[in-house]
């Protein structure tokens, strides 16, 4: 919400002059970015990761036992919540993307 100043009138007791002050509250901000829980240790069955220009997300595909699982990442900051071995795996295996989406994909 926008911060609108609150008008406060103050009267000087000696002179009787009315003075209008604008009182503005400090904005409320987030201190930490909220990061959702991520699946850990997907590096063991890692298959690949792709930037999707349609949904502007990264899709990580990996094999967990006999099934193939998918992780959708909408913000590059979410990768901070992965384990060190998972991040190392993503660093070694380069992301796949279309040429026109290079700049956006490289943020991941």
C-alpha positions in Angstrom: 0.0 0.0 0.0 1.3 3.5 -0.7 2.3 5.6 2.3 0.2 8.7 2.6 1.3 11.3 5.0 -0.9 11.9 8.0 -1.6 15.6 8.6 -1.0 16.7 12.2 -1.9 20.2 13.4 0.2 21.7 16.2 -0.6 24.9 18.0 2.2 27.0 19.4 1.1 27.8 23.0 3.0 31.1 23.1 2.0 32.7 19.8 -1.1 30.7 19.0 0.1 30.0 15.5 -1.3 26.8 13.9 1.3 24.6 12.2 0.6 21.6 9.9 3.1 18.7 10.0 3.1 15.8 7.6 3.8 12.6 9.6 5.0 9.7 7.3 5.3 6.2 8.7 8.3 4.1 7.7 7.6 1.6 4.9 7.3 -2.1 6.0 9.7 -4.2 4.0 10.7 -7.8 3.9 14.1 -8.5 5.5 14.6 -11.9 4.0 13.4 -13.4 0.7 11.0 -16.3 1.3 12.5 -19.4 -0.2 10.3 -22.6 -0.5 11.6 -25.9 0.6 13.5 -27.7 -2.2 13.9 -31.4 -2.8 17.5 -32.3 -1.8 20.0 -34.7 -3.3 18.6 -34.8 -6.8 22.2 -34.9 -8.1 22.3 -38.8 -7.8 19.7 -39.3 -10.6 20.1 -35.9 -12.4 19.0 -36.0 -16.0 19.1 -32.4 -17.1 17.6 -28.9 -16.7 15.9 -26.7 -19.2 14.8 -23.0 -19.2 11.2 -22.8 -20.4 10.5 -19.4 -22.1 6.7 -20.0 -22.1 6.4 -20.2 -18.3 9.7 -18.4 -17.6 10.9 -21.1 -15.2 13.6 -23.7 -15.0 12.6 -27.4 -15.0 15.0 -29.8 -13.4 14.4 -33.5 -14.3 15.9 -36.4 -12.3 15.3 -40.0 -11.6 14.3 -41.0 -8.1 14.3 -44.8 -8.0 12.1 -46.1 -10.8 10.1 -42.8 -11.3 11.2 -39.6 -13.1 10.6 -36.5 -11.0 10.5 -32.8 -12.0 11.3 -29.7 -10.0 10.0 -26.3 -11.2 12.1 -23.2 -10.2 10.5 -19.8 -10.8 13.2 -17.6 -9.2 17.0 -18.0 -9.4 17.1 -17.3 -5.6 15.4 -20.6 -4.9 18.6 -22.4 -5.9 20.2 -21.1 -2.7 18.1 -23.6 -0.8 19.6 -26.6 -2.6 22.4 -28.7 -1.1 26.0 -28.0 -2.0 26.3 -31.2 -4.1 23.1 -30.3 -6.0 24.5 -26.8 -6.8 27.7 -28.4 -7.9 25.8 -30.7 -10.2 23.9 -27.8 -11.8 27.2 -25.9 -12.2 28.8 -28.8 -14.1 25.8 -29.7 -16.2 24.9 -26.6 -18.3 21.4 -25.4 -18.7 19.6 -25.9 -22.0 17.8 -23.0 -23.6 16.8 -21.4 -26.9 19.2 -18.8 -28.3 16.8 -15.9 -27.8 16.4 -16.8 -24.1 20.1 -16.9 -23.3 20.2 -13.7 -21.1 17.3 -14.9 -18.9 18.5 -18.5 -18.7 22.0 -17.4 -17.6 20.5 -15.8 -14.5 19.8 -19.4 -13.2 
